[in-house]
Amino acid sequence: MKGRIQIHATNIEGLGAKNVVKNLISFINKEFYTRVELVYLNNNDYNIPNLNIKNYNRVFPKSLSRLFEIIFSRFLFKNSKTLVLGDIPLNGIKNQTLFIHQANLVSPDINKYSSKGIKFRVLRYLFRYNIKYVDRIIVQSDFMKEELESSYKALPKKIDVIPLPNTFDFELHKPKKYSKKLVLFYPALNYKHKNHEFLLEIAKSKTLIDFEIYITLKKKDFKKYENLEFVKNLGVISHQEVLEFYNKTDVLLNLSNLESFCLPLVEAIYLNIPILTIDRTYSKWMCEDFGYYFTDLASFISSMDTIKQDIKDQNLKPISNAKKKFKYNWSDVAAMFLE
C-alpha cells in the first residue's frame, strides 16, 4: 500500500484476535507511524502515542453496531486506502487491504465445522457483497487461503499468507520435574467451535484420569463442567496471565474444531511445551510432527499415555519442523501488512 493509509480496527472479536491486533498496532506505532494517517478504534486499550486516533463510540449493542459499521461504512469513515483488521470489508471504501482471522467465514460446505448459525450466514453474505472493495487479503495460514478460495469466487488475486509470531520475549519453557499428575492447559473462551464439551467425553473414560485440565471460562459457562474433578477453571484471564501459566503447564491441550490460526499452538511450539491436540487441518499444518493427535476418546487416552511416557523419558518430539514456518518477528509482520 503506497502512500499513507488509515487503519480500521473497531470490529475485532475474540481474545486471540484482540491480542494480535494490539501487537500489530503497537509495532506500527513504534516503527511505521509516518505511514499511518488515522486509526479507528473503539477502546483506549492501546499505548500508541505516535498515531492519530479516532475513537468510534458505539451507540447500538455490539453485534448490531458491527453490522451498522460494515453496511454504512462510507458515511462513517474516510474513503481512502485502508487496512481493515476486522474480517469483513467496509462498504464503499476503496483500496482496502483486509486481514482475516475469522475461520467461520469459510463456507460450511468446505469446512463442516464452520458455523451455520444466522450470525455467520449474515457475515458471509456481507463479506461476499463487499469484497469488490478489497485489493489484497492477508491470512495467517495456507489452509485458510485455500478454504477461502474454495468458498468464494470473486476474491482479489493478491492473497498473502503471513504467519504471525509469538507474543512474548522470554526464554524457552523450563520443563517441570516429572509428576504422575500432569497439568494440561486449554486457554479458550466458550465458543461452540472451541469444543469444551469434549471434557464430558473424557469423563466417560474407564481408565484412571491422572491429570488435571485447567481451562479459562466465565463462571456461568463453567457450570456444565464444575462436577468434573479433573477440570479446574481459572476464569477469564489476561493474555499476560496465560503466558505466566505456561510455567505451570506440562501439556498444552487444544480441543478446537475450527481455527484460521491458533496463537496458543505457536506459543507452545516456541516454548517447547508438548501439544495434545485434536486432529484437524489447521492443527496438522501448525504442529506437524510436534503434535500428539487425537480424534475421539480412545485416541485421546492413547495419545495421553504416549505423551506421559515421553515426558517421563525426556524424549519429546522434535520442535524444528513445526517452528520453521513461524520465522517472522513483529517488525517484519508490521512491514508486510503495510506493503
SERO-4910 file (N, C-alpha, C, O; in steps of 0.05 Angstrom, whole numbers):
BEGIN
 pado doro    nc1    nc2    nc3   cac1   cac2   cac3    cc1    cc2    cc3    oc1    oc2    oc3
  Met    A     17    -24      0      0      0      0     18     25      0     28     33     21
  Lys    A     21     36    -23     38     60    -25     24     84    -13      0     86    -14
  Gly    A     40    103     -2     29    127     10     18    122     38     21    100     49
  Arg    A      5    142     49     -6    140     76    -33    125     76    -48    126     56
  Ile    A    -38    112     97    -63     95     99    -77    101    125    -66    115    143
  Gln    A   -102     91    127   -116     91    152   -120     62    161   -122     44    144
  Ile    A   -122     58    187   -126     31    198   -153     30    211   -160     47    228
  His    A   -169     10    203   -195      6    215   -194    -18    234   -191    -40    225
  Ala    A   -197    -13    260   -194    -34    280   -216    -33    301   -211    -37    324
  Thr    A   -241    -28    292   -263    -26    312   -279    -52    313   -294    -56    332
  Asn    A   -276    -70    294   -292    -94    292   -277   -119    300   -280   -139    286
  Ile    A   -261   -118    321   -245   -141    328   -260   -158    349   -268   -148    369
  Glu    A   -262   -184    343   -276   -202    361   -257   -224    370   -240   -233    355
  Gly    A   -259   -232    395   -243   -255    406   -218   -245    419   -205   -226    409
  Leu    A   -210   -258    441   -187   -250    456   -161   -253    440   -144   -235    440
  Gly    A   -159   -276    425   -135   -280    409   -132   -259    388   -110   -248    383
  Ala    A   -154   -252    374   -153   -232    353   -146   -205    364   -130   -190    352
  Lys    A   -156   -198    388   -150   -173    400   -121   -171    407   -109   -150    405
  Asn    A   -109   -193    417    -81   -193    424    -63   -189    399    -44   -174    400
  Val    A    -71   -202    377    -57   -199    352    -57   -170    342    -37   -159    336
  Val    A    -81   -159    342    -84   -131    332    -69   -111    350    -57    -92    341
  Lys    A    -70   -116    376    -56    -99    395    -26    -99    389    -13    -78    389
  Asn    A    -14   -123    385     14   -125    379     21   -112    352     40    -97    350
  Leu    A      4   -116    332      8   -105    306      8    -75    307     27    -62    296
  Ile    A    -12    -63    319    -14    -34    320      9    -22    337     19      0    330
  Ser    A     17    -36    357     39    -27    374     65    -24    358     80     -5    361
  Phe    A     71    -44    341     95    -43    325     93    -23    302    112    -11    294
  Ile    A     69    -20    291     65      1    271     70     28    284     82     45    272
  Asn    A     59     32    308     64     57    322     93     62    328    102     85    326
  Lys    A    108     41    333    136     43    341    154     49    317    173     65    319
  Glu    A    149     36    294    168     36    272    157     48    246    173     57    229
  Phe    A    131     49    242    120     58    216     98     79    219     81     81    201
  Tyr    A     99     94    241     77    113    246     74    134    225     52    146    221
  Thr    A     96    140    210     94    161    190     77    152    166     69    169    150
  Arg    A     73    126    164     56    115    142     26    117    147     10    113    129
  Val    A     19    122    173     -9    119    181    -21    146    185    -12    163    201
  Glu    A    -43    151    171    -57    176    172    -76    177    196    -79    198    209
  Leu    A    -90    155    201   -111    154    221   -116    125    229   -114    107    213
  Val    A   -123    121    255   -130     95    265   -158     97    279   -161    113    297
  Tyr    A   -176     81    269   -203     80    282   -203     57    302   -198     34    296
  Leu    A   -210     64    327   -212     45    349   -238     48    363   -252     69    360
  Asn    A   -246     29    380   -270     33    396   -263     29    426   -282     26    442
  Asn    A   -238     29    433   -230     29    461   -202     43    463   -189     48    443
  Asn    A   -194     47    488   -168     61    492   -147     42    503   -128     51    515
  Asp    A   -150     17    498   -132     -3    509   -107     -7    492    -99    -29    487
  Tyr    A    -95     14    483    -72     14    466    -53     36    475    -61     58    482
  Asn    A    -27     30    474     -7     51    481      5     59    454     26     49    446
  Ile    A     -7     79    441      1     86    414      3    117    412    -14    129    398
  Pro    A     22    129    425     24    158    426     30    172    399     24    195    396
  Asn    A     43    157    381     51    169    355     30    171    334     33    184    314
  Leu    A      8    156    338    -13    154    318    -37    172    324    -43    178    347
  Asn    A    -49    180    302    -73    197    304    -97    178    308   -105    163    290
  Ile    A   -109    179    331   -131    161    338   -158    174    337   -161    197    346
  Lys    A   -177    160    325   -205    169    327   -221    147    339   -224    125    327
  Asn    A   -232    151    363   -248    131    376   -276    131    366   -290    151    365
  Tyr    A   -285    107    357   -312    104    347   -329     95    370   -327     73    380
  Asn    A   -347    112    379   -364    106    402   -390     93    393   -406    104    378
  Arg    A   -393     68    402   -417     53    395   -442     63    409   -442     68    433
  Val    A   -464     64    394   -490     72    405   -507     47    408   -521     44    428
  Phe    A   -505     28    389   -521      4    389   -506    -18    403   -482    -16    408
  Pro    A   -520    -40    410   -507    -64    421   -485    -73    402   -486    -67    378
  Lys    A   -465    -88    412   -441    -94    397   -447   -107    369   -437    -97    349
  Ser    A   -462   -128    369   -467   -143    343   -481   -125    323   -474   -124    300
  Leu    A   -502   -110    332   -516    -92    315   -498    -69    305   -500    -61    282
  Ser    A   -481    -60    323   -463    -38    316   -443    -47    294   -436    -32    276
  Arg    A   -433    -72    297   -414    -83    277   -428    -83    249   -415    -74    230
  Leu    A   -452    -92    248   -467    -92    222   -470    -64    211   -467    -59    188
  Phe    A   -477    -45    229   -481    -18    221   -455     -6    209   -456      8    189
  Glu    A   -433    -12    222   -407     -2    212   -400    -14    185   -390      0    167
  Ile    A   -406    -39    181   -399    -53    156   -417    -43    133   -408    -39    111
  Ile    A   -443    -39    139   -462    -32    117   -460     -2    110   -462      5     87
  Phe    A   -457     15    130   -457     44    126   -429     57    128   -427     80    136
  Ser    A   -409     41    121   -381     50    124   -375     76    111   -361     93    122
  Arg    A   -386     79     86   -379    103     71   -388    129     84   -378    150     78
  Phe    A   -408    127    102   -418    151    116   -404    155    143   -407    176    156
  Leu    A   -388    135    152   -376    136    178   -346    140    178   -335    151    197
  Phe    A   -333    131    156   -304    131    155   -294    144    129   -308    145    109
  Lys    A   -270    155    131   -258    168    108   -253    149     85   -245    126     90
  Asn    A   -259    157     61   -256    140     37   -227    142     27   -222    158      8
  Ser    A   -209    127     38   -181    128     29   -169    100     34   -182     82     45
  Lys    A   -144     95     26   -132     69     29   -134     60     58   -126     75     77
  Thr    A   -144     36     62   -150     27     89   -140     -2     94   -144    -19     77
  Leu    A   -127     -6    117   -121    -32    127   -143    -40    146   -145    -28    168
  Val    A   -159    -59    139   -182    -68    155   -173    -93    171   -166   -113    159
  Leu    A   -175    -91    197   -166   -113    214   -188   -129    226   -184   -145    244
  Gly    A   -213   -125    216   -236   -138    228   -251   -157    210   -276   -159    214
  Asp    A   -239   -171    192   -250   -194    177   -269   -186    154   -268   -199    133
  Ile    A   -286   -166    158   -307   -161    138   -300   -134    124   -295   -114    137
  Pro    A   -300   -134     97   -295   -109     82   -315    -87     89   -338    -93     96
  Leu    A   -306    -62     87   -324    -39     91   -338    -32     65   -325    -32     44
  Asn    A   -363    -25     67   -378    -18     43   -371     10     33   -372     29     48
  Gly    A   -363     11      8   -359     37     -6   -331     49     -1   -325     70    -13
  Ile    A   -314     36     15   -287     46     19   -268     31      0   -265      7      2
  Lys    A   -256     46    -18   -239     33    -39   -211     28    -29   -202     38     -8
  Asn    A   -197     11    -44   -169      5    -38   -164     -7    -10   -146      3      4
  Gln    A   -179    -27     -3   -176    -39     23   -156    -63     22   -156    -78      3
  Thr    A   -140    -65     43   -126    -90     50   -140   -102     73   -144    -89     94
  Leu    A   -149   -127     71   -166   -140     91   -151   -162    105   -141   -181     92
  Phe    A   -149   -160    131   -138   -181    148   -160   -199    158   -178   -190    172
  Ile    A   -158   -225    152   -179   -244    160   -168   -264    181   -149   -278    176
  His    A   -182   -265    204   -175   -285    224   -199   -300    233   -197   -316    252
  Gln    A   -223   -295    222   -248   -309    230   -252   -333    212   -260   -330    188
  Ala    A   -247   -356    223   -249   -381    207   -278   -387    199   -282   -402    180
  Asn    A   -298   -377    213   -326   -382    206   -334   -368    181   -357   -371    172
  Leu    A   -317   -352    168   -323   -340    142   -321   -361    120   -331   -358     98
  Val    A   -307   -383    126   -306   -406    107   -333   -418    105   -347   -421    125
  Ser    A   -341   -426     81   -367   -439     77   -369   -465     91   -349   -481     91
  Pro    A   -392   -471    104   -395   -498    117   -394   -521     96   -389   -544    104
  Asp    A   -398   -514     71   -395   -535     50   -366   -543     46   -360   -565     37
  Ile    A   -348   -525     54   -319   -530     51   -307   -541     77   -291   -559     76
  Asn    A   -316   -530     99   -307   -539    125   -331   -544    143   -345   -525    150
  Lys    A   -337   -569    149   -361   -576    163   -363   -565    191   -385   -564    203
  Tyr    A   -341   -555    201   -341   -544    228   -347   -514    229   -351   -502    250
  Ser    A   -349   -502    205   -356   -473    204   -386   -470    211   -402   -486    203
  Ser    A   -391   -449    225   -418   -445    236   -440   -441    214   -435   -427    194
  Lys    A   -463   -454    219   -486   -450    201   -506   -431    214   -528   -427    204
  Gly    A   -499   -418    236   -517   -400    250   -522   -375    235   -507   -368    216
  Ile    A   -543   -361    242   -552   -337    227   -531   -315    228   -528   -301    208
  Lys    A   -517   -312    250   -497   -291    252   -476   -294    229   -470   -274    216
  Phe    A   -465   -318    226   -444   -321    206   -455   -324    178   -441   -319    159
  Arg    A   -480   -332    175   -493   -331    149   -494   -302    139   -488   -296    116
  Val    A   -501   -284    157   -503   -255    150   -475   -244    144   -471   -230    125
  Leu    A   -455   -251    161   -428   -241    157   -416   -251    131   -402   -237    117
  Arg    A   -422   -277    124   -411   -287     98   -425   -273     75   -412   -269     54
  Tyr    A   -450   -266     78   -464   -251     56   -451   -223     53   -446   -215     31
  Leu    A   -446   -209     75   -434   -183     74   -405   -184     63   -397   -167     49
  Phe    A   -391   -205     71   -364   -209     61   -365   -212     30   -350   -199     16
  Arg    A   -383   -228     21   -385   -233     -8   -394   -207    -23   -384   -201    -45
  Tyr    A   -412   -192    -11   -422   -167    -24   -400   -145    -24   -398   -131    -44
  Asn    A   -385   -143     -3   -365   -120     -1   -338   -127    -11   -321   -109    -12
  Ile    A   -333   -152    -19   -306   -159    -27   -295   -144    -51   -271   -143    -55
  Lys    A   -313   -133    -67   -305   -117    -90   -289    -92    -83   -276    -81   -101
  Tyr    A   -290    -84    -58   -275    -61    -50   -246    -68    -40   -231    -50    -32
  Val    A   -240    -93    -41   -214   -103    -29   -194   -109    -51   -200   -123    -71
  Asp    A   -170    -98    -48   -148   -103    -68   -130   -126    -59   -118   -140    -75
  Arg    A   -129   -131    -33   -110   -150    -22   -121   -162      4   -132   -148     20
  Ile    A   -118   -189      7   -126   -203     31   -101   -214     45    -83   -224     31
  Ile    A   -101   -213     71    -80   -225     87    -92   -246    105   -111   -241    120
  Val    A    -81   -270    104    -89   -291    122    -63   -302    136    -41   -294    128
  Gln    A    -67   -319    155    -44   -328    171    -34   -356    164    -15   -366    176
  Ser    A    -48   -370    146    -41   -398    140    -49   -405    112    -67   -394    100
  Asp    A    -34   -425    101    -41   -435     74    -68   -448     73    -83   -444     53
  Phe    A    -75   -463     94   -101   -477     93   -124   -457     93   -145   -462     80
  Met    A   -121   -434    107   -143   -414    107   -145   -402     80   -168   -397     70
  Lys    A   -123   -396     67   -124   -386     40   -139   -405     21   -156   -396      5
  Glu    A   -132   -430     22   -145   -450      5   -175   -453     10   -190   -455     -8
  Glu    A   -183   -452     36   -211   -455     42   -227   -430     34   -250   -433     26
  Leu    A   -215   -406     36   -229   -382     27   -232   -382     -3   -253   -375    -14
  Glu    A   -211   -391    -17   -212   -392    -47   -233   -412    -56   -246   -408    -77
  Ser    A   -238   -433    -40   -258   -453    -47   -286   -443    -40   -306   -453    -51
  Ser    A   -288   -424    -22   -314   -414    -12   -325   -391    -28   -349   -388    -30
  Tyr    A   -307   -375    -41   -316   -350    -55   -303   -349    -82   -280   -355    -85
  Lys    A   -319   -341   -102   -309   -340   -129   -295   -313   -136   -277   -313   -153
  Ala    A   -303   -292   -123   -294   -265   -132   -273   -253   -113   -274   -228   -109
  Leu    A   -255   -268   -103   -234   -257    -85   -213   -243   -102   -209   -249   -125
  Pro    A   -200   -223    -90   -178   -210   -104   -155   -230   -110   -152   -249    -95
  Lys    A   -140   -224   -131   -118   -242   -138    -96   -243   -117    -83   -264   -113
  Lys    A    -92   -221   -104    -70   -219    -84    -79   -228    -56    -93   -213    -42
  Ile    A    -72   -253    -49    -78   -263    -22    -51   -272    -10    -39   -291    -19
  Asp    A    -42   -257     10    -16   -263     22    -19   -279     48    -37   -273     64
  Val    A     -2   -298     52     -2   -314     76     21   -304     94     45   -305     86
  Ile    A     14   -293    117     34   -282    136     29   -294    163     14   -284    179
  Pro    A     43   -317    169     40   -329    196     51   -310    217     72   -298    214
  Leu    A     35   -307    238     43   -288    259     62   -300    279     61   -324    284
  Pro    A     79   -284    292     98   -294    311     86   -297    339     63   -291    343
  Asn    A    102   -307    357     93   -309    385     91   -280    396    100   -261    384
  Thr    A     80   -278    420     75   -251    431     90   -247    457     82   -231    474
  Phe    A    113   -260    461    128   -257    486    157   -256    479    166   -261    457
  Asp    A    173   -248    499    202   -246    494    219   -261    515    242   -255    519
  Phe    A    206   -280    529    222   -295    549    233   -321    537    226   -329    514
  Glu    A    250   -334    552    264   -357    542    247   -382    542    224   -382    551
  Leu    A    258   -404    531    244   -429    529    233   -438    556    245   -434    577
  His    A    209   -449    555    197   -461    578    215   -482    591    227   -498    577
  Lys    A    218   -480    617    235   -500    631    217   -522    642    201   -518    659
  Pro    A    220   -546    630    203   -568    638    204   -573    668    225   -573    681
  Lys    A    180   -579    680    179   -585    708    190   -614    713    191   -629    694
  Lys    A    196   -620    737    204   -647    744    180   -665    739    157   -657    744
  Tyr    A    185   -689    729    163   -707    723    145   -711    747    154   -716    769
  Ser    A    119   -709    742     99   -714    762     78   -734    751     71   -732    727
  Lys    A     69   -752    768     49   -771    758     23   -757    750      8   -767    733
  Lys    A     17   -734    763     -8   -719    756      1   -695    739      9   -675    750
  Leu    A     -2   -697    713      6   -676    695    -15   -654    694    -39   -658    699
  Val    A     -5   -629    688    -22   -606    685    -26   -600    656     -6   -594    642
  Leu    A    -51   -601    646    -58   -594    619    -71   -567    620    -86   -561    638
  Phe    A    -67   -551    600    -77   -523    599    -91   -518    572    -79   -522    551
  Tyr    A   -116   -510    574   -131   -503    550   -142   -475    552   -164   -471    563
  Pro    A   -128   -454    543   -137   -426    545   -156   -419    522   -147   -414    499
  Ala    A   -182   -419    527   -201   -414    506   -228   -406    519   -236   -417    540
  Leu    A   -241   -386    507   -268   -378    516   -289   -397    505   -283   -416    489
  Asn    A   -314   -394    514   -335   -413    509   -349   -409    482   -373   -403    482
  Tyr    A   -334   -410    460   -347   -410    434   -353   -439    426   -338   -458    434
  Lys    A   -373   -444    410   -381   -471    403   -358   -487    390   -354   -510    397
  His    A   -343   -474    372   -322   -489    358   -299   -496    376   -282   -512    369
  Lys    A   -297   -483    400   -276   -490    419   -279   -517    432   -261   -528    443
  Asn    A   -304   -528    429   -307   -557    435   -302   -565    464   -291   -586    468
  His    A   -309   -548    483   -305   -555    511   -321   -580    519   -314   -593    538
  Glu    A   -341   -586    504   -358   -609    511   -343   -636    510   -352   -656    521
  Phe    A   -320   -635    497   -303   -660    496   -294   -667    524   -287   -690    529
  Leu    A   -293   -648    542   -286   -653    570   -306   -674    582   -298   -690    599
  Leu    A   -331   -672    574   -351   -691    584   -345   -719    573   -351   -739    586
  Glu    A   -334   -720    549   -326   -746    538   -303   -758    554   -303   -782    559
  Ile    A   -284   -741    561   -261   -751    576   -270   -763    603   -259   -783    612
  Ala    A   -291   -751    614   -302   -761    640   -313   -789    638   -316   -803    658
  Lys    A   -319   -797    613   -330   -824    609   -308   -846    609   -314   -870    608
  Ser    A   -283   -837    609   -261   -856    607   -262   -876    631   -266   -868    654
  Lys    A   -257   -901    624   -257   -922    645   -229   -926    656   -225   -941    675
  Thr    A   -210   -912    644   -182   -913    655   -178   -891    676   -194   -872    677
  Leu    A   -158   -893    691   -152   -874    712   -146   -846    700   -128   -844    682
  Ile    A   -160   -826    708   -154   -798    699   -133   -786    719   -141   -775    740
  Asp    A   -108   -789    712    -87   -780    730    -74   -754    719    -50   -751    719
  Phe    A    -91   -735    712    -82   -709    703   -103   -688    709   -126   -695    715
  Glu    A    -96   -663    709   -114   -641    713   -115   -623    689    -94   -618    677
  Ile    A   -138   -615    681   -141   -597    658   -151   -569    668   -172   -567    680
  Tyr    A   -135   -549    663   -141   -522    671   -153   -507    647   -141   -506    625
  Ile    A   -177   -495    650   -190   -481    629   -195   -452    637   -191   -445    661
  Thr    A   -206   -436    619   -209   -407    624   -236   -397    616   -239   -382    597
  Leu    A   -257   -406    630   -284   -399    624   -296   -379    644   -287   -377    667
  Lys    A   -316   -365    634   -332   -349    653   -346   -368    672   -351   -391    666
  Lys    A   -353   -357    696   -365   -374    716   -391   -387    707   -395   -411    712
  Lys    A   -407   -373    692   -433   -384    683   -428   -406    662   -444   -424    660
  Asp    A   -407   -404    646   -401   -424    626   -389   -449    638   -389   -470    626
  Phe    A   -377   -446    662   -364   -469    674   -383   -488    689   -376   -510    696
  Lys    A   -408   -479    693   -427   -495    709   -430   -523    698   -433   -543    713
  Lys    A   -429   -526    671   -432   -552    658   -410   -572    666   -413   -596    664
  Tyr    A   -387   -561    674   -363   -578    679   -354   -578    708   -334   -590    715
  Glu    A   -368   -563    725   -358   -559    753   -358   -585    769   -345   -586    790
  Asn    A   -372   -605    761   -372   -631    775   -350   -650    766   -348   -672    776
  Leu    A   -335   -642    746   -313   -658    736   -289   -653    753   -277   -631    751
  Glu    A   -280   -672    769   -259   -667    788   -232   -661    775   -216   -647    787
  Phe    A   -228   -670    751   -202   -666    738   -201   -640    723   -180   -633    711
  Val    A   -223   -624    722   -224   -599    708   -224   -576    728   -240   -575    747
  Lys    A   -205   -557    725   -202   -534    742   -206   -509    725   -195   -506    704
  Asn    A   -222   -490    735   -227   -466    720   -212   -442    731   -215   -436    755
  Leu    A   -196   -429    715   -181   -405    723   -198   -380    720   -190   -358    729
  Gly    A   -221   -382    707   -236   -359    700   -224   -345    675   -204   -355    665
  Val    A   -236   -323    667   -225   -308    644   -200   -294    653   -201   -277    672
  Ile    A   -177   -299    641   -152   -287    649   -140   -271    626   -147   -276    602
  Ser    A   -122   -253    632   -109   -237    611    -89   -253    596    -82   -275    604
  His    A    -80   -242    573    -60   -257    558    -34   -259    573    -20   -279    571
  Gln    A    -27   -239    589     -3   -240    605     -5   -263    626     14   -276    631
  Glu    A    -29   -266    637    -33   -288    656    -32   -316    642    -23   -335    654
  Val    A    -41   -317    617    -38   -341    601     -8   -348    599      0   -371    603
  Leu    A      8   -328    591     36   -333    588     49   -342    614     66   -360    614
  Glu    A     41   -330    636     52   -338    662     44   -367    669     60   -381    682
  Phe    A     20   -375    662     11   -402    669     26   -423    653     26   -447    662
  Tyr    A     37   -416    631     54   -436    616     76   -447    634     84   -470    630
  Asn    A     85   -431    653    107   -441    671     97   -463    689    114   -478    701
  Lys    A     71   -466    692     60   -488    709     49   -511    691     38   -530    702
  Thr    A     52   -508    665     39   -526    646     58   -549    637     81   -544    630
  Asp    A     48   -573    638     63   -596    627     56   -600    597     73   -607    581
  Val    A     30   -596    591     20   -602    564     -1   -581    556    -19   -575    572
  Leu    A      2   -570    532    -19   -552    522    -40   -570    509    -34   -587    492
  Leu    A    -65   -567    517    -87   -582    506   -102   -564    486   -107   -540    492
  Asn    A   -109   -575    463   -124   -560    443   -148   -577    434   -144   -598    421
  Leu    A   -172   -568    439   -196   -582    432   -211   -570    408   -230   -582    398
  Ser    A   -202   -547    399   -218   -531    380   -221   -545    353   -201   -555    341
  Asn    A   -245   -545    343   -251   -557    317   -245   -539    293   -242   -548    271
  Leu    A   -243   -513    298   -241   -494    276   -223   -470    284   -228   -457    304
  Glu    A   -203   -464    268   -186   -441    272   -175   -432    244   -172   -449    226
  Ser    A   -170   -406    242   -155   -397    218   -125   -397    225   -108   -397    207
  Phe    A   -119   -397    251    -92   -396    262    -97   -399    292   -118   -391    302
  Cys    A    -78   -410    306    -82   -415    335    -57   -405    350    -37   -419    351
  Leu    A    -59   -382    362    -36   -370    376    -25   -387    398     -1   -389    401
  Pro    A    -42   -400    415    -30   -417    436    -13   -440    425      7   -448    438
  Leu    A    -19   -450    401     -2   -470    389     25   -459    382     46   -472    387
  Val    A     26   -434    371     51   -421    365     67   -417    390     91   -422    391
  Glu    A     54   -408    411     68   -403    437     79   -428    448    102   -429    458
  Ala    A     64   -450    447     73   -476    457     97   -486    441    116   -498    452
  Ile    A     96   -482    415    118   -491    398    144   -475    405    165   -487    407
  Tyr    A    141   -449    409    165   -433    416    175   -441    444    199   -440    449
  Leu    A    157   -448    462    165   -454    489    172   -483    493    181   -492    515
  Asn    A    169   -499    471    175   -528    473    157   -542    493    166   -561    506
  Ile    A    132   -534    495    113   -548    512     99   -568    494     88   -562    473
  Pro    A     98   -593    503     84   -614    487     55   -606    482     42   -594    498
  Ile    A     45   -613    458     18   -605    450      1   -630    445      8   -647    428
  Leu    A    -20   -632    459    -40   -653    455    -64   -640    442    -78   -624    454
  Thr    A    -68   -646    416    -88   -631    400   -106   -649    384    -99   -670    375
  Ile    A   -130   -639    381   -149   -652    363   -138   -651    335   -125   -632    327
  Asp    A   -144   -672    320   -133   -675    293   -151   -661    273   -171   -671    264
  Arg    A   -142   -637    265   -157   -621    245   -136   -610    225   -112   -610    230
  Thr    A   -146   -600    203   -129   -589    182   -110   -568    193    -86   -568    188
  Tyr    A   -121   -549    208   -104   -527    218    -83   -536    238    -60   -527    238
  Ser    A    -90   -556    256    -71   -565    276    -49   -581    263    -26   -579    272
  Lys    A    -55   -596    242    -34   -611    228    -15   -592    214      9   -596    213
  Trp    A    -26   -570    202    -10   -550    188      9   -536    208     32   -531    201
  Met    A     -1   -530    231     14   -515    251     34   -531    266     57   -523    270
  Cys    A     26   -555    275     43   -571    293     60   -591    279     81   -599    290
  Glu    A     52   -600    256     66   -620    241     73   -644    259     55   -654    273
  Asp    A     98   -653    260    105   -677    276    107   -671    306    110   -690    322
  Phe    A    106   -646    314    109   -639    342     84   -645    358     85   -649    382
  Gly    A     61   -647    345     36   -652    359     31   -681    366     39   -699    351
  Tyr    A     16   -685    387      5   -712    394    -25   -709    388    -39   -693    401
  Tyr    A    -35   -725    370    -62   -721    359    -82   -741    369    -76   -763    376
  Phe    A   -107   -732    369   -130   -749    376   -154   -741    360   -157   -718    351
  Thr    A   -173   -760    356   -198   -755    342   -222   -762    359   -244   -751    354
  Asp    A   -218   -779    379   -240   -788    396   -229   -795    423   -205   -791    429
  Leu    A   -246   -806    441   -237   -812    468   -215   -833    468   -196   -830    483
  Ala    A   -218   -854    452   -198   -875    452   -170   -865    444   -150   -871    456
  Ser    A   -170   -849    423   -144   -838    413   -133   -816    432   -109   -813    434
  Phe    A   -152   -802    446   -143   -783    467   -128   -798    489   -106   -789    496
  Ile    A   -139   -819    499   -127   -835    521   -100   -846    511    -80   -846    526
  Ser    A   -100   -856    486    -75   -868    475    -53   -846    473    -30   -851    481
  Ser    A    -60   -823    462    -40   -801    459    -32   -791    486     -8   -783    490
  Met    A    -50   -790    505    -43   -781    532    -23   -800    545     -4   -791    558
  Asp    A    -27   -826    541     -7   -846    552     20   -842    539     41   -844    552
  Thr    A     20   -837    512     46   -833    498     60   -808    508     84   -809    513
  Ile    A     45   -787    511     57   -762    519     68   -763    548     89   -752    554
  Lys    A     54   -778    566     64   -781    593     90   -797    593    109   -790    608
  Gln    A     91   -817    577    116   -833    576    139   -817    564    161   -819    574
  Asp    A    133   -801    543    154   -785    531    165   -764    550    189   -758    550
  Ile    A    147   -752    566    156   -732    586    173   -746    607    193   -735    615
  Lys    A    164   -769    616    179   -784    636    207   -791    626    227   -790    641
  Asp    A    208   -800    601    234   -808    589    250   -785    578    273   -788    568
  Gln    A    239   -760    579    251   -736    568    258   -741    538    280   -736    528
  Asn    A    238   -751    524    241   -759    496    218   -747    480    204   -761    465
  Leu    A    215   -720    482    193   -707    468    199   -704    438    222   -706    429
  Lys    A    178   -700    423    180   -698    394    197   -673    386    195   -653    400
  Pro    A    212   -674    364    228   -651    356    211   -628    348    190   -631    335
  Ile    A    221   -604    355    206   -579    350    213   -566    323    197   -549    314
  Ser    A    235   -573    312    247   -557    290    229   -553    266    226   -531    256
  Asn    A    216   -575    256    199   -572    232    176   -554    237    169   -538    220
  Ala    A    162   -557    260    139   -540    265    146   -511    268    130   -493    261
  Lys    A    170   -505    278    178   -477    283    186   -462    258    186   -438    258
  Lys    A    193   -476    237    204   -463    213    185   -443    201    194   -421    192
  Lys    A    160   -449    200    141   -431    186    135   -405    201    124   -387    190
  Phe    A    142   -405    227    137   -381    243    163   -365    246    174   -361    268
  Lys    A    173   -356    223    200   -345    222    201   -314    225    222   -303    228
  Tyr    A    178   -301    223    177   -272    224    176   -261    252    165   -274    270
  Asn    A    187   -237    256    182   -223    281    161   -202    276    152   -198    254
  Trp    A    153   -188    298    131   -169    294    138   -145    277    121   -134    264
  Ser    A    163   -137    277    172   -116    259    169   -124    230    159   -108    213
  Asp    A    176   -149    223    173   -160    196    143   -160    189    136   -151    167
  Val    A    127   -169    207     98   -172    202     85   -144    197     70   -141    178
  Ala    A     92   -125    214     81    -98    210     88    -86    183     72    -74    170
  Ala    A    114    -90    175    122    -80    149    107    -94    126    100    -81    106
  Met    A    103   -120    128     89   -135    107     59   -127    105     47   -127     84
  Phe    A     47   -121    128     19   -112    128     16    -86    114     -5    -80    102
  Leu    A     37    -69    115     35    -42    103     46    -41     74     47    -20     62
  Glu    A     53    -64     63     64    -64     35     44    -53     15     49    -52     -8
***
